[in-house]
Amino acid sequence: MQIQLELDPDLNDTEIQIIIKAKIYSKTIDELIQYLTAFQRPAEVIAVPGDDQISMIKVKNIIAIEIFKNELDIHTVNGTLKTQERLYRFLAKLPQQNFVQISKSSAINVTHLIRLEAGFSGNMTAILDQEYRQNVSRKYLHDLKQKLGV
Protein backbone atom coordinates (compact mmCIF):
# COMPACT_ATOMS: atom_id res chain seq x y z
CA MET A 1 0.00 0.00 0.00
CA GLN A 2 1.24 3.47 -0.85
CA ILE A 3 0.15 6.60 0.98
CA GLN A 4 0.51 9.95 -0.74
CA LEU A 5 -0.41 13.45 0.47
CA GLU A 6 -1.26 16.28 -1.89
CA LEU A 7 -2.05 19.74 -0.56
CA ASP A 8 -4.83 21.46 -2.51
CA PRO A 9 -5.24 25.22 -1.98
CA ASP A 10 -8.73 25.05 -3.55
CA LEU A 11 -10.12 23.07 -0.57
CA ASN A 12 -11.39 24.95 2.47
CA ASP A 13 -9.55 24.68 5.81
CA THR A 14 -11.75 21.90 7.24
CA GLU A 15 -12.27 19.85 4.09
CA ILE A 16 -10.30 16.66 3.48
CA GLN A 17 -10.68 14.68 0.28
CA ILE A 18 -9.63 11.03 0.20
CA ILE A 19 -9.22 9.14 -3.07
CA ILE A 20 -8.58 5.39 -3.02
CA LYS A 21 -7.01 3.87 -6.14
CA ALA A 22 -6.78 0.13 -6.72
CA LYS A 23 -6.80 -2.35 -9.58
CA ILE A 24 -9.75 -4.29 -8.10
CA TYR A 25 -12.23 -3.80 -5.26
CA SER A 26 -11.30 -5.95 -2.25
CA LYS A 27 -12.23 -6.63 1.36
CA THR A 28 -9.27 -4.48 2.44
CA ILE A 29 -10.69 -1.51 0.54
CA ASP A 30 -14.12 -2.10 2.11
CA GLU A 31 -12.55 -2.20 5.60
CA LEU A 32 -10.59 0.98 4.88
CA ILE A 33 -13.76 2.79 3.76
CA GLN A 34 -15.59 1.63 6.91
CA TYR A 35 -12.70 2.80 9.09
CA LEU A 36 -12.54 6.21 7.43
CA THR A 37 -16.31 6.62 7.67
CA ALA A 38 -16.23 5.76 11.38
CA PHE A 39 -13.33 8.16 11.92
CA GLN A 40 -15.47 11.19 11.07
CA ARG A 41 -16.04 13.25 14.18
CA PRO A 42 -19.50 12.37 15.53
CA ALA A 43 -21.55 14.61 17.77
CA GLU A 44 -20.74 14.41 21.47
CA VAL A 45 -24.38 15.08 22.39
CA ILE A 46 -27.44 13.58 20.76
CA ALA A 47 -31.07 14.73 20.87
CA VAL A 48 -33.62 12.12 21.95
CA PRO A 49 -37.25 13.09 21.36
CA GLY A 50 -39.75 11.90 23.98
CA ASP A 51 -43.50 12.30 24.41
CA ASP A 52 -43.47 15.96 25.44
CA GLN A 53 -39.76 16.88 25.49
CA ILE A 54 -36.44 16.49 23.73
CA SER A 55 -33.64 15.25 25.98
CA MET A 56 -29.99 15.90 25.23
CA ILE A 57 -27.68 13.06 26.26
CA LYS A 58 -23.93 12.69 26.05
CA VAL A 59 -23.02 9.86 23.68
CA LYS A 60 -20.27 8.67 26.04
CA ASN A 61 -22.93 8.11 28.75
CA ILE A 62 -24.95 5.64 26.65
CA ILE A 63 -24.43 2.11 27.98
CA ALA A 64 -26.82 0.12 25.78
CA ILE A 65 -29.76 0.48 23.41
CA GLU A 66 -32.58 -1.97 22.91
CA ILE A 67 -35.85 -2.05 21.05
CA PHE A 68 -39.15 -3.47 22.35
CA LYS A 69 -41.91 -3.44 19.74
CA ASN A 70 -41.88 0.21 18.57
CA GLU A 71 -40.14 1.72 21.59
CA LEU A 72 -36.38 2.27 21.78
CA ASP A 73 -34.88 2.18 25.29
CA ILE A 74 -31.61 4.08 25.70
CA HIS A 75 -29.85 2.97 28.89
CA THR A 76 -27.44 5.62 30.16
CA VAL A 77 -25.37 6.13 33.31
CA ASN A 78 -28.16 8.50 34.44
CA GLY A 79 -31.15 6.24 33.74
CA THR A 80 -33.25 5.07 30.80
CA LEU A 81 -34.81 7.21 28.08
CA LYS A 82 -37.58 5.99 25.81
CA THR A 83 -38.21 7.16 22.27
CA GLN A 84 -40.01 6.10 19.10
CA GLU A 85 -37.11 5.37 16.75
CA ARG A 86 -35.73 2.38 14.89
CA LEU A 87 -32.56 0.79 16.26
CA TYR A 88 -30.64 1.00 12.98
CA ARG A 89 -31.47 4.71 12.56
CA PHE A 90 -30.35 5.53 16.08
CA LEU A 91 -27.13 3.52 15.65
CA ALA A 92 -26.35 5.46 12.46
CA LYS A 93 -26.12 8.64 14.57
CA LEU A 94 -23.55 7.12 16.95
CA PRO A 95 -19.78 6.67 16.53
CA GLN A 96 -19.26 3.23 15.00
CA GLN A 97 -15.96 2.69 16.78
CA ASN A 98 -17.76 2.58 20.18
CA PHE A 99 -21.10 0.95 19.42
CA VAL A 100 -21.80 -2.56 18.16
CA GLN A 101 -25.04 -4.44 17.60
CA ILE A 102 -25.12 -7.62 19.71
CA SER A 103 -28.55 -9.00 18.81
CA LYS A 104 -31.45 -8.27 16.50
CA SER A 105 -32.88 -5.91 19.08
CA SER A 106 -29.93 -4.43 20.99
CA ALA A 107 -26.53 -2.73 20.81
CA ILE A 108 -23.93 -1.77 23.40
CA ASN A 109 -21.25 0.85 23.93
CA VAL A 110 -18.03 -1.17 24.21
CA THR A 111 -16.46 1.53 26.41
CA HIS A 112 -18.92 0.44 29.13
CA LEU A 113 -18.29 -3.30 28.66
CA ILE A 114 -16.76 -4.91 31.76
CA ARG A 115 -16.64 -8.55 30.63
CA LEU A 116 -18.30 -11.29 28.58
CA GLU A 117 -19.58 -14.46 30.22
CA ALA A 118 -20.67 -17.73 28.65
CA GLY A 119 -24.45 -17.98 28.35
CA PHE A 120 -26.91 -20.60 27.18
CA SER A 121 -26.71 -22.46 23.85
CA GLY A 122 -23.54 -20.75 22.63
CA ASN A 123 -24.66 -17.22 23.44
CA MET A 124 -22.65 -14.85 25.61
CA THR A 125 -23.77 -12.33 28.22
CA ALA A 126 -22.28 -8.84 28.16
CA ILE A 127 -21.76 -7.38 31.63
CA LEU A 128 -21.75 -3.59 31.42
CA ASP A 129 -21.42 -0.66 33.81
CA GLN A 130 -24.19 -0.17 36.35
CA GLU A 131 -24.57 -3.99 36.53
CA TYR A 132 -26.47 -3.91 33.24
CA ARG A 133 -26.60 -7.26 31.37
CA GLN A 134 -27.32 -7.92 27.70
CA ASN A 135 -27.43 -11.22 25.84
CA VAL A 136 -25.09 -11.44 22.85
CA SER A 137 -26.50 -13.69 20.15
CA ARG A 138 -24.22 -16.09 18.27
CA LYS A 139 -24.99 -14.29 15.01
CA TYR A 140 -23.47 -11.01 16.31
CA LEU A 141 -20.71 -12.47 18.51
CA HIS A 142 -18.11 -12.36 15.72
CA ASP A 143 -18.75 -8.62 15.16
CA LEU A 144 -18.34 -7.93 18.87
CA LYS A 145 -15.12 -9.93 19.10
CA GLN A 146 -13.79 -8.11 16.04
CA LYS A 147 -14.63 -4.75 17.62
CA LEU A 148 -12.77 -5.83 20.76
CA GLY A 149 -9.78 -7.08 18.78
CA VAL A 150 -10.17 -10.66 20.00
C-alpha positions as CSV (number, residue, x, y, z in Angstrom):
1,M,0.0,0.0,0.0
2,Q,1.2,3.5,-0.9
3,I,0.1,6.6,1.0
4,Q,0.5,9.9,-0.7
5,L,-0.4,13.4,0.5
6,E,-1.3,16.3,-1.9
7,L,-2.0,19.7,-0.6
8,D,-4.8,21.5,-2.5
9,P,-5.2,25.2,-2.0
10,D,-8.7,25.0,-3.6
11,L,-10.1,23.1,-0.6
12,N,-11.4,25.0,2.5
13,D,-9.5,24.7,5.8
14,T,-11.8,21.9,7.2
15,E,-12.3,19.8,4.1
16,I,-10.3,16.7,3.5
17,Q,-10.7,14.7,0.3
18,I,-9.6,11.0,0.2
19,I,-9.2,9.1,-3.1
20,I,-8.6,5.4,-3.0
21,K,-7.0,3.9,-6.1
22,A,-6.8,0.1,-6.7
23,K,-6.8,-2.4,-9.6
24,I,-9.8,-4.3,-8.1
25,Y,-12.2,-3.8,-5.3
26,S,-11.3,-6.0,-2.2
27,K,-12.2,-6.6,1.4
28,T,-9.3,-4.5,2.4
29,I,-10.7,-1.5,0.5
30,D,-14.1,-2.1,2.1
31,E,-12.6,-2.2,5.6
32,L,-10.6,1.0,4.9
33,I,-13.8,2.8,3.8
34,Q,-15.6,1.6,6.9
35,Y,-12.7,2.8,9.1
36,L,-12.5,6.2,7.4
37,T,-16.3,6.6,7.7
38,A,-16.2,5.8,11.4
39,F,-13.3,8.2,11.9
40,Q,-15.5,11.2,11.1
41,R,-16.0,13.3,14.2
42,P,-19.5,12.4,15.5
43,A,-21.5,14.6,17.8
44,E,-20.7,14.4,21.5
45,V,-24.4,15.1,22.4
46,I,-27.4,13.6,20.8
47,A,-31.1,14.7,20.9
48,V,-33.6,12.1,22.0
49,P,-37.3,13.1,21.4
50,G,-39.7,11.9,24.0
51,D,-43.5,12.3,24.4
52,D,-43.5,16.0,25.4
53,Q,-39.8,16.9,25.5
54,I,-36.4,16.5,23.7
55,S,-33.6,15.3,26.0
56,M,-30.0,15.9,25.2
57,I,-27.7,13.1,26.3
58,K,-23.9,12.7,26.0
59,V,-23.0,9.9,23.7
60,K,-20.3,8.7,26.0
61,N,-22.9,8.1,28.7
62,I,-25.0,5.6,26.7
63,I,-24.4,2.1,28.0
64,A,-26.8,0.1,25.8
65,I,-29.8,0.5,23.4
66,E,-32.6,-2.0,22.9
67,I,-35.9,-2.0,21.1
68,F,-39.2,-3.5,22.3
69,K,-41.9,-3.4,19.7
70,N,-41.9,0.2,18.6
71,E,-40.1,1.7,21.6
72,L,-36.4,2.3,21.8
73,D,-34.9,2.2,25.3
74,I,-31.6,4.1,25.7
75,H,-29.9,3.0,28.9
76,T,-27.4,5.6,30.2
77,V,-25.4,6.1,33.3
78,N,-28.2,8.5,34.4
79,G,-31.2,6.2,33.7
80,T,-33.2,5.1,30.8
81,L,-34.8,7.2,28.1
82,K,-37.6,6.0,25.8
83,T,-38.2,7.2,22.3
84,Q,-40.0,6.1,19.1
85,E,-37.1,5.4,16.7
86,R,-35.7,2.4,14.9
87,L,-32.6,0.8,16.3
88,Y,-30.6,1.0,13.0
89,R,-31.5,4.7,12.6
90,F,-30.3,5.5,16.1
91,L,-27.1,3.5,15.6
92,A,-26.4,5.5,12.5
93,K,-26.1,8.6,14.6
94,L,-23.6,7.1,16.9
95,P,-19.8,6.7,16.5
96,Q,-19.3,3.2,15.0
97,Q,-16.0,2.7,16.8
98,N,-17.8,2.6,20.2
99,F,-21.1,0.9,19.4
100,V,-21.8,-2.6,18.2
101,Q,-25.0,-4.4,17.6
102,I,-25.1,-7.6,19.7
103,S,-28.5,-9.0,18.8
104,K,-31.4,-8.3,16.5
105,S,-32.9,-5.9,19.1
106,S,-29.9,-4.4,21.0
107,A,-26.5,-2.7,20.8
108,I,-23.9,-1.8,23.4
109,N,-21.3,0.9,23.9
110,V,-18.0,-1.2,24.2
111,T,-16.5,1.5,26.4
112,H,-18.9,0.4,29.1
113,L,-18.3,-3.3,28.7
114,I,-16.8,-4.9,31.8
115,R,-16.6,-8.6,30.6
116,L,-18.3,-11.3,28.6
117,E,-19.6,-14.5,30.2
118,A,-20.7,-17.7,28.6
119,G,-24.4,-18.0,28.4
120,F,-26.9,-20.6,27.2
121,S,-26.7,-22.5,23.9
122,G,-23.5,-20.8,22.6
123,N,-24.7,-17.2,23.4
124,M,-22.6,-14.8,25.6
125,T,-23.8,-12.3,28.2
126,A,-22.3,-8.8,28.2
127,I,-21.8,-7.4,31.6
128,L,-21.7,-3.6,31.4
129,D,-21.4,-0.7,33.8
130,Q,-24.2,-0.2,36.4
131,E,-24.6,-4.0,36.5
132,Y,-26.5,-3.9,33.2
133,R,-26.6,-7.3,31.4
134,Q,-27.3,-7.9,27.7
135,N,-27.4,-11.2,25.8
136,V,-25.1,-11.4,22.8
137,S,-26.5,-13.7,20.2
138,R,-24.2,-16.1,18.3
139,K,-25.0,-14.3,15.0
140,Y,-23.5,-11.0,16.3
141,L,-20.7,-12.5,18.5
142,H,-18.1,-12.4,15.7
143,D,-18.7,-8.6,15.2
144,L,-18.3,-7.9,18.9
145,K,-15.1,-9.9,19.1
146,Q,-13.8,-8.1,16.0
147,K,-14.6,-4.7,17.6
148,L,-12.8,-5.8,20.8
149,G,-9.8,-7.1,18.8
150,V,-10.2,-10.7,20.0
